[in-house]
Amino acid sequence: MKRLLFVAGRSGPSLDYALPRLAAVASVHAVILSPVDAFARAQLDHHCADVTDRADAPDPVEALVEYARLVRAHGLLTFSEYAVRPVADACLRLGLPGPGVNAARARDKWLMRLRWQRAGLPVPCFRQVGSLGDLQRARDRLATPFLLKRSDGAGSIGHVVIGEDTDIVEVWHRALEVDRAAFRDGFGDYTHGEHVPSFVAEELIASTTESWYAPQHDGTRGYGDYVSVEGMVAGGTYHPVCVTGRLPTVAPFTELSNQAPCVLPERLQRVVEEHARHAVDTLGLDTCATHTELKLMAGERVSLLETAARVGGAMVTREVAEVFGVDLITLQAREALGEPQKYPERMLVTGDGRAAASLALIATDSRGTPWRTLPRFDWRSFDWSPLVSPGTTVEVAEGSTVPDGSVMPRYDAAAAALSIGGIAYVTADDPATLKADTYRILDGLEGALVAAQDGRNPQGAKGGERPRGPKGDRGDGHPPLPLRTPPPVRYAEELPGTAEVTDLFRAAELNGPLDEPERMRRMLETSQHILTARVDGELVGLIRVLTDLSFNAFVADLAVHPGHQRRGIGSELLRRATEPHPGVKFVVHPGNHSGDFYRKQGFESAPECVALPRRDNPTKEGR
């Protein structure tokens, strides 16, 4: 049996679906280039002959070449957006089929747009941005509003819309912060050398579904204004397989659902096919899967968004296999092993099976309105049937979803895909039912989760706590429940959402501009050091430090939710903030009778202090 080296990293199809298909055609040996979660590691250990972790390798390409030679691999591939370039370089050095010398054009959005522009293909006006000065010049030259995005990003992470009144300096520092956080968490190219932030600024595309989809006269919502083409490049020849449709995105551009089959008439699908063919051919790729996204415009015109040299993420490969009968994962594996495959003579425009969708489970409704609550998501036992039509099935992708029983994460527009609670795979008898049911899930999930949570609690109980009867009874005549080990606390250096910090400060009775979201946001974003504490994804603690990083520091805020106090969270946050800086003096202005707490942590009383009181904010409405 041939040996296939699989490179694991962030993004891509769920491994419990993809790895068995790889293992069916070859003995799979895995290399990890970015830390993976426990679920992904378990899948790799189960389906692969061996797994090696090279996430800390100083040169990822050298690590891949070395291990490929060690296991005598016949082929090398990845599903991760961020591993495309090192895999392409390793394939070139090993003489194996791969994306080829032009793989960077399918990763760097600036190179991609530049190539398309020079070939006369339809792209929005754009500028490369590598500094604050570049961003300022982009605003002078591009029509506003325009979009700022990471050159090597994916999943709309870090997208910012910039208008005439936008604070460019603030946006730039926020973009750098998101970029660093994303790269640190594995959402950036796994390449050799220091990460250099790079962005693209581009004008917003005047997109529309008019002249493409039939109007929705019944008042129901329709499809989104962009589509994608799934395909393969084999030996430099592009084979488009099918078009998949979308629901409209949530602002700014967070994807909600990919849907197959696309319901556009065949004539219009052929228009999309030709543009996708020109886009992929112009990039000069060699052998890889492709995922090409296009915006729909008036007059049956399109504008190119991007092409990726890998299969679509989420559950797109499963959609294509079950709706169109084409297994892109097996095709890619066999092409990587040097086994030429047969492809449809023309792109497929109608499916043979049920309609299928990948659906983001997100704490907003379909129009982007944030949830008012953040209930727990017990997805293993959740009953989906009230939200869908008879015959529609819903299956949660474990590898792409928060742990069962977790609190749904609050949606953060800047974090985009990073704040999605999970992915569901939905199938229905036909595309119309599929679309209607995915909308029903998006708009009804919050209420259904709250109802399910309330169903477990007596009327009036809050936050999952049961009212207590006498002598410690649960209130229902039964003896007390056995004590449970509290869920672990996760500490991280991150920029939390403004709304969740405001909620935490209110609960902990801390002062702050709690009724001024913009001022709260600036307060957080300009702090040099923020540490958070989370339990099941919920923000339960935070410390905010202002410092010169060498001599003096001020603990501006330390908050712990009352429901999680007396667990050492405050002490641990303070320790983590102060211990790495032995040469720095930390000062704090105790509030809410917290002086004793700080003294127990080694702080000394310092009565000699003067302060200039806060003055009224002249910019605040009503002052």
N, C-alpha and C positions, 0 to 999 in steps of 0.2 A: 504494500500500500504506500502511496506517495505521502510525503511529509509536507505539511503546510504550516508556515510560521504566521501566527495571528498576533497582531499588535493591538493590545487593549488600551483604551484611554477613555476620556470623556466623550459623551454624545454617541449617536448611532442607534441602531435597533436594539431592542431588549435582548440580552444575551441568552435568556432561556428559550427564545425563539430562534436566534441565529446560530448559536454554537452547535446544536444537534445537526443542522444542515451542513455545516462545515465538516463535522465528524463523520457524516455519511459518505463523504467523497475523499477524505484523507485523514491521516493521523495528525492531529492538531497539537502544535507546540506553541505556547503563549508567552509573550513578553509584555510586561506591564510597564508603560511609560509614564503613567500618572496614577496617583493613589486611587484605588477603587474601593467601593463600599463592600460590606460583608456579603451582600447578595451576589454581586458580580464576582467576587472572589470564589464564592461557593460554586457558581456556575462554571467558572474557569477550572477549578479543581476537579469538578465532576466530569466535564466533557473533554478535557485536554490530557494528552499523554504526560505533559509536565508544564509547569508554570514557573517563570523566573521574573523577579521584580527588579527592573532596571530604572525605576522612577528617579533615582538619584544619580544616574549615569552622567558624567560631565559631557559626553558626546553621544547623543542618542543614536546617530547613524552608525558610529563605530560599534556601539553595543548591539545593534541589530545585525550588522554584518558578522560580528564575532559569534553571536549565538546561532545565526542561520548556518554558518559553516560548521559549528559544533554539532548541530542536529542533522546536518546535511539536508537542509530544506530544499524542496523542489519548487516552492512558491512562497510568496510573502504578500500579505494584504492587511488592511485595516478597515474598520467601519467608522473610526473616529475622525472628525473634521480636523482635529489638531495634530494628528499623526501622519497626515497625507504627505507632507514634505519630507520628513525623515524616511518614511517608507519608500517614497519615490527615489530618493538618493541612494538608499541601501540597495534597491532593486537594480539601479544602474551599475553600482559597484559589483554586484553579484552576477550580473548578466541575466536577471530574471524579468519576466513581464511585469510592468508597473506603469504608473501614471506618466512617466517619462521626464525629459529634461525641462518641460514647461509646466511642471506641477504647481510652481509658485503662482502662475497666472490664475489658477483655480482656488487660491487661498488669499492672496493679497488683492483686496477689492480695488485698490488704486491701479495696480498693474492690469487687472481684469478690464476695468473701464477704459483705461488708456488703450489697450489692445483693440477693444471693440470700437472705440471712437475712431481710431486710425483706419479701421476697416469699413467705416461708414455705417456701422450698426446703430440702432436707436438706443441711446443711453441718456440719462438726465445730465445737465451741466454739473460738473464736479470740480473739486480742488483737493489736492493732497494737503493734509494738515499734520505737522509734526511739532508745532510750537504755538504759543499764544499769539505771536505775531502772524503766523499762518492763518489762524482762525479769524483774527481781526481783518486780514486781507480778504479772506473768503466772504465775510459779511459785506465787504465793500463791492465784491464782484458778482455775488450770487443773488438771485431774487429771494427775498424773505417771504414766508419762513422757509428755512432749509434744514436739512437733517445732518447731524454729526454722528458718525458711527465708527466703531473700531475696524481697522483694515483687516484684521484676522479674526474678527468676532463671528458669533453665530447665535441663533436664538434671540435676536434683538437685544442682547445684553448691552447696556450702556448707550442705547439710542437716545438722542436728545434733539428735540425740535427747537430751533433758534429763530426768534423773531426780532423785529426792530428794537424792542425795548429790553431784550434779554441781556442780563449782566454777563458779558463775555468772560470776564476774569473768573467769576464764580463758576460758570459752566465749565471752563477749561480745567480748573482744579478738581471739580467734581468728576469730570471725564477721566482725568489721570488717576483719581482715587478708585473709580470703578474698574479701570483697566488693570491697575495693580492687584486689586482684590480678585478679579477674574483670572488673571494669569497665575496668581498664587494658588488658586483653587483648581488649577488644571484646565481652565477655559482659555487657553492661548497656545500657539504653536509650540510643539515639543522640539525646539531647535537648539543647536549648539550656540553658546554665547549669551551675553547679557540681553535681556528683553528691552527693546527700544519701542516705546509707545508710538503707534502710528494710527492716524485716523483719516477718514474721507469725509469731506463736506459735500453734499449734493442737494440740488434743488428737488423739491417735492414733485412727484410725477402727477400730472393732471389725469388721474385714473378714473374710470367709470365702468359700470357693467352695461350701460346703454349700448345698443347695437351688438351685444354679445348674448346676454340672457334675456329671456322673455320677462316682461314686467310682472310683478306680483300684485295682481288686481284683487286678491282675496285678503290683503292686509298682512299676510305673513312675510317674514323677513327672508331675504334671498341669499345668494352666494356672494362671496367676496370678489374684489376687483383684481385678483391675481390667481395664477395657476402655476403648476409645476409640471415638468416633463421628466419622467423617469426613463433612464436608458443605460446603455453600455457603449464604451469605446473599446474596440478589439483590434489591436495592431494598427491603430490610427484611423479606423473606420467607425463612424458613429452609427449606432442602432437605437433610434428612439423607440420606446416600448409602449408608453401610454401617457395620457394627460390625467392629472388628478386635480380636483377643484378644491376650493377653500371656503370657509365661512369668513365673514369680515373680521379683521383684526381688532384687538382692544388697544386703545391709545397707549403709547404712540404706535407700536407695530407688533404687539405680541400676538402670535398665532394661536388660534383657538382650535381649529379642526381642519384636517386634510381629509378629503372625501373622494371615494372611487365607486363607480366610474364617474368621469366628468360628463355633465349633461349637455354640454355645448353641442350644437349640430356638427356633423362630420366636416362640413365645409370650413367651419371656424376652427375646429381642431386641427385641420390641415394647415391653416394659417399659423397657428401656434407652433406646429411641428416644424415648419420651414424656418421660422425665426430661431427656434431652439437648435436646429441643425447648423445654421450659420454661426450661432453663438459658440457652440461646442467646437466646430471645425476650426474656427478662428483661433481658439486657444491652443491648438496643436497638442492635445493629449494623446497618449499612446494606448494604454490598456488599463481601464478602470471603469467602475460604475459612475454614473453621472446623475445629478439632481439639479435641474435648471429651472429657475423661477423667473416669471415674466409678469409684468403689470399690464392690465387691459386698459385701452384708451378708446376715446370716441373714434368713430369712423373705421372700426375694425383694425385699428393700429395697436401696436404693443411697444413697450419699453422694457429692455432687459434689466433684470435685477442682479442675478448672480448665477454662476454655475459652480457646483461643488464636485470634486473628483472622488465621490463616494456615494453609497446608497443613501436614500432618504432616511431621516431619523424617525424617532417614535415607532409607530407600527406601520409605516408606509410600505415596507417590503412585504409584510403580511397581507396588506390590502391588495397589492399588485398580484401576489400569488393566488389569493383566494377569489379575486374578482376577474382577473384576466388569465390566470393559469400560467403565469411566467414567474419563476423563482429566481429573482435577481441575486440572491445570496449564493445559490448553487452556481449560477452562471459566472459570477465574479470569481468564485473559488476555482472553478475549472479553467477559466481563462488565466488566472494567476499561476496555475500549474502547467501552463503551456498546452492546454487541450482546447482547440478551437471549437466553438459552439455554433449552433444554428439559431437564427433570429427570425422573427416575423418579417416577411417581405415588405410590409408597410406597417407603420405604427398602428396599434390596435385602438379602436375608438368605441367599441361596445364590449361590455363584460359578459362573461358566461355564467357567473355565479351571483351570489347575493351582493348587495351594496355594503360597503364597509368604510369605517372612518376611524382615524386616530383623534381622540378628543382630549384637550387639556382640561384637567380638573383644577379650577382656579377660583380664588375668592372674589370674583366679580360675576355679574350677570353677563349676558351676551353683548350688552352695550357698553360694558366697562364700568358699571356702577359698583363700587366696592361693597362687599357684604357688611352688614351692620354688626354681625356676630362672627366669632371664629369657633365654631363647634368642633368637637372631636370627629375624626373620620374613621369609624370602625368599618373599613371597607370589606373585610373578610365576611362580615355578617350582614352587610347592608342590603336591603331589598330594593332593587332598582325598578321593579315592575310598575309601581305607581307613576314613574316618570316616562315610561316608554310604551309603545304600541304592542299589542299581542304579537308574538313572534320575534320581536327585536331582542337581541342579546347584548349584554354589557359585561366585559371582562376587564378587570383592573390589571395593568402591567406592574407587577410587584417591583421589578427593578427600576422603575421610573416613578415610584410613588412613595410618599412619606410612610414611615412604619405604621402598621395597623394600630389604630387608637390614638394617633397623634392629633394635636390641634392643627387645623388647617392653617397654613402660613398666610400671613397678610400679604396681599398683592402689592408689589413695589414696581412701578412703571419702569424705573431705571434698571432694576435687576431683571425685569422681563421674565424669561424662561426660568431663571433661578428661583423665582418665588411661586412657581406652579406646584400645586400639591400632588399632582400625579397625572398619569395618562390612562385613558380607558380605550379599549378596542370595542367598537360598536358595530354590529351587523344588523341589517334589516332586509325586508323582502325586495325593496326597490329604493332608488335614490330619493324620491320625494318623502317617503316615510323616514328614511335615514336622516335627512336634513331636519325634518320636523322634530324628530326625537332628540337629536343633538341639541337643538335649541331648547327643548323642554328640560333637558338635563342641566344645561348652563343656567337657565332661569329658575329652576326649581330645586337645585341641589342644596342650597343653604337651608331653605325651609324644611326639606326632607331630613337633613341631618339634625336640625334643631328638634324636629318632631320625634325623630328616633331617640335623641338624647333625653327629651322630656318624657318619652314613654318608659324610660328606665327609672325615672325619678317621680316621686309623689308631687302633686301640684304644689307649686310655690318653692320647691328646692332650687337652689342656684348653684351654678358652677360645678355640677356633678356631685355635690355634697348632699347626703340624705339627712333629713331632720332627725334629731335624736329624741328618743323617749326617755322615761325615767330609768335610772340605774344603767345608763349607757346603751339601752335598747336602740335599735335602728329606727324605731318609730313604727314598726309594723308587727310588733309582738315577737320578733325573733331575737336571739341573743346577739351581742355585739359581733361585728365582722372581725375575723382575725387580722392582726396588724400586717400591713403590706410594706415591703421595702419601697421607699419612695423612688421615683424614676431618677436617673442620673442627671446631674447638672452639667451642661456643656458650656465651657468658657471660650470666648473667641474675641479677637481684635477685629472689629468690623464697624461699619456705619449702619446703625439700625434705622428703620423707618420713622419718620417724624410722628406719625399717628400712634405707633405702638409705644414710643417713648413718652408721649403726652399721656397716654393711658396709664403707664407705669408711674409717672410722676404724680398723677392725681391719686392713684391708689395709695402711694407711699406718702402722700401729703407733702410733697416737695413744692417749693416755689418755682416760678418760671413763667415765661410768656405763653401759658398754656392755651390761651384763646387766640394766639397769633401764629398760625402754622408756618408762615414764611419766616418769621423771626426765630421760631424754634428750629426750623431747618438750617438757617444760617448759623445758629448757635452750635448745632451738632457738627456741621460740615467744616467749621473753622477751628474746631478743637484738635489739638495735636495728638491726643491719645484717648481713645474710647475702648473700653472692654465691656463685653456683655456676658450675661449668664442666661441660658435658656434651658427650659425643661420641656421636652417634647415639642421643640420649636417655638414655644411661647417665651417672650421676653419677660424674665422675672427679676433681673438685676442689671445695673449699669453703673459704671464709674466713668467720669469725664474729667480729664486733666488738661490744664493749660500749662505749658512749660517751655523753657528755652533749651531743654534736653541736656543741660550741662551743669547748671548751678541752682536754679530755683524752679519750683513747680507749685501750682495751686490746684487742689482738689475741688473742682467747681461743683460737682454733684456726685453723690453716692446714694443710689436708690435700690431698695429690695422690696418686692411686692409683699404685702402683709401675709398673704397666704403661703409664702415660702421663707419667712423669717425664722430665726433660730435654727438654721441649718448650716451656718457658717459661710453663707454666700457673700455677705458684706465683707467679712474678714478676708476671704479668699480673693475677692476683687481688689481690695486694698493691697494685699500682699503682692499680687501679680503686677499691680501698677507701680509699686514703689521698690520692690526688691531688686529689679534689674538696674537700678540707678542709685548706687550707694553714695555717690558724690553730690547728689541733689537734695536740697532741703525742700520738704513738702509742707505746705501751709494749707490749713482748712478753716473755714468759718463755720463752726458747728451750728446746726439748726435742729429743731424738733427734739431738744434735750439729748442730742447725740454726743455731747462732750465726753461723757464717761466711756462711750464706745471707742472713741479715738484714743483716749488716754490708755485704755487697755491694749491698744495696738502699738503702744510705744510713743505716741505723740505727747509733747509737753505743753503745758499752758504757757501762752505768750500774751500777757495782758496788754502790752504796749502795741497798739494798732490804731491807725486812723484810716478812714475810708470816705470817699466822695459818694454821697448817696446817688441812686439812680434818679435821673431827671425824666420828665415826661417825654415820650417818644413823639417828636413833632410830625412824624410821617404816619402815625397810627390814625386811622379814620376816627373822627369824632373828637380828637384832641385839639 
